[in-house]
Amino acid sequence: MRLSPLQLLLLLGAWVIPGGLGGRSPLTATAPQLDDEERYSTHMPTHLRCDACRAVAYQMWQHLSEAEAKLHTPESGRRRELSESGYTDVLDRSCSQSWQGYGVREVNQVKHLTGPGLSKGPEPSISVMVTGGPWPIRLSMTCLRYLGEFGEDQIYEAHQQGRGALEALLCESPRGACSKDEPVTKEEL
């Protein structure tokens, strides 16, 4: 939605004029307060791993779907599959992307990753999302770890069954980041 200069001035005026919000208190937002692990660790913090897994699954699915769409011809009427070298290349590119659309925000004192493919959850009237910093590298490392753990063949096979199947493979398996079971963790150095 584009605002005209007059609408913008009126909106800004509501913030400046005392009582300009109809007696309501002004909206305020602060950036999430990150602890040392969230700020400095090279690994994805444990409490954000499920969100990270869902983001990675979405990006893999999105990249593979776009590559398959380029192969699809309307006259054939069916979806064409990528070759092994094709989906391997696409998955590598999905992990090495910039990940700049992702960040962390705090809603009701709970921090979550936000970005494309992640459910919004409860929406505050106003919030601040912290992007950049360690988040893109952590997401890329998470993506590469899944490629190594599951392999391109298994990931592409799950992708062909749909986005939910890919997310289930990566995130909801017994050892997955979103598993209800107590996760098996390795000590990270």
N, C-alpha and C positions, 0 to 999 in steps of 0.2 A: 504494500500500500504506500503510495507516495503522498506526502503532505504538501500542500501549497505553502508558500512562505507565510501567508497570513495565518493558516492553521498552525504552523510551527510556532509562530510568535505567540498565538493564543495559548498553546499548550505550555510553552516555556513560561509564559506569564503566570499560569496557574501555580507554577513551582515557586515563583518569586513573590507574588502578592500574598501577604498574610491572609489566611482564610480563603485563599484562592482555590482550594480543593474542597470547598463546601464544608468546612469545619473538620474534615478528616485529617488525620495526621499524615505528614509526608511519607512517601515510601522510601525505605532505605535498604541497602543491601551491602553485605561485606563479603570479601573473598573468603573461601574456605580456609580455616586454620589448619595447615598441614603439619603433621608430626615429622620427626626426623626420618622415619622410614619412608614416608610419602615424599619427602623432599630430596633425600640423598641416596636412597638405595638404588642399585642398578636393576633390581628385580621388581616385578609388579607386586605391590603390597597384597598380602593374603586376602584382605577384605574387599579388594577390587578385582580379584582374579576371575570371578564369574562374569562380571561386566566386561572385562577384557576378552574373555573367551567368546562371549556373544558378539562383540565387535569384530573379532577376527573371523568368526564363522560368517558373519554378514558380509564382510569385505571379500572373503574367498568366494562366497556364493555370487556376489555382485559381479566380480571380475570374470568368473567362469561363465555366468549367464550372458554378459556382454560379448564375450568371445564367441560363444555359441550362436548368439543372435547374428553375428557377422557372417556365419556359415549358412544360416537359414535362408532358403529361397522360397518365396511365396508359392511358386508353382509346384514345388515338391510336396508341400503340405505337412512335412514332418521336420522335427528338429534333428539337426545333424550333430554328431558327436565330435569332440575334439580328438586329435591324435594324442598319443602319449606325450610326444615332445611338445605338442600344443598346450595341453593342460599343465604340464610341468613348468613350462615357461610362464603361463598365466599365474600359476600359484606363486612362483618366485617373485613375479612383479607385484602381486597383491601384498606380499610381505615386505617388499622393499619400497613401497609407496611412502609418501610423506607423513601420513597419519595426522595431519594438521587439524582436521575437523573434530578431534577428540580432546577431551579435557575432563577435569573433575569439578564437581559442584556439590554443595552441601544443602540438603533439604531436610528440615526437622532434625538437625544435628546428626544426619547420616550422610556420609560421603559416597558418591557414585560417579562412575565414568559416564559421560554423556557424549553423544555424537551419532552419526548415521547408523541406523540399524538397532539402536538401543532404545528400549521402551522408556518413555518419559517418566512414568510413575507419578507420584503426587506432584502437581505443579504449583510452585509458590507464585505469588503475584509478581515477585521480582527476585532474581537470583543472579549470582556472578559465577561464571565458569572460568576456571584457570586452564589455559591451553599452553601448548609448547612445553618447554622445559624437558623433564625426563619422560613425559607421557609418550611421545612418538617413538622413542627408542625402546621403551618397555613394550609397547604394542608390537613393534617389529620383532623384537626378541621372542615374544609370546607366540607370534605367528610362525616364526622359524622353528621354534620348539615343537609346535604341533606338526609341522611338515616332517620333522625328523622322527617324531614319536609315531605318527600314523602312516606316513608315506603318501605320496601324491596319488597313487592308484586308489587307495582306500578312501581318501578324501574326495576324489572325483566320483567314485562310485556312490558315495553318500550324497554328493551334490545332485547327481542324476535322479535321486529319489525325492529331492526337494530341499528347500532351505531348512525345514524342521529336522530332517534326517541328518543333515550336516551339523547342525547345532547340537543335536542329540549325541552324535559320534564324538565331537570334540569336547562338549561341556558337561554332558549328563551321564557319561559312562561311569562305572563305579569309581574310577580314579579321577573323574572330571572335576573341573573347578566349581561346577554348580551342583555336584552330587549332594544328595541329602545325607549320605554316609559321611562319617568322619574322614576327611581327606588324608591320604598318605602323603606326607611331605618329606622332602629330603632337606637336609640342612644346607642352606645356601651360603656360599662364601662371598 
